[in-house]
Amino acid sequence: MVPLVGRRGWAVIACDIRIFERPNEYQAYLRANVAVFLLPGESKIAERLELIQINLAAMCGEAGQLRAGVWQLTARALIPYRAPAAGRKRGDRSRT
């Protein structure tokens, strides 16, 4: 499914950040050239809609470049998401 999304130039809006904590899945989206926009998983529908409204122009700009990337939606801007390093435990924010 992910390669099809990339071939069609579609973007993905998701709230399950755990997908990107598994290096193979994160790399699959990047290899398929998919732009992914992450909403806070614990957010309510109204908050999600507001975040999309705030970031829609930036989302269209990133997705329109037809390049892979993962961004988190915030009330201020899109923030590039970096997948945790392989082997690092969830919740461990230390850098190696």
Secondary structure as GFF3:
##gff-version 3
##sequence-region A 1 96
A	DSSP	alpha_helix	2	7	.	.	.	ID=ss1
A	DSSP	beta_strand	11	14	.	.	.	ID=ss2
A	DSSP	three_ten_helix	17	21	.	.	.	ID=ss3
A	DSSP	alpha_helix	23	31	.	.	.	ID=ss4
A	DSSP	beta_strand	35	38	.	.	.	ID=ss5
A	DSSP	alpha_helix	45	64	.	.	.	ID=ss6
A	DSSP	beta_strand	69	73	.	.	.	ID=ss7
A	DSSP	beta_strand	78	80	.	.	.	ID=ss8
###
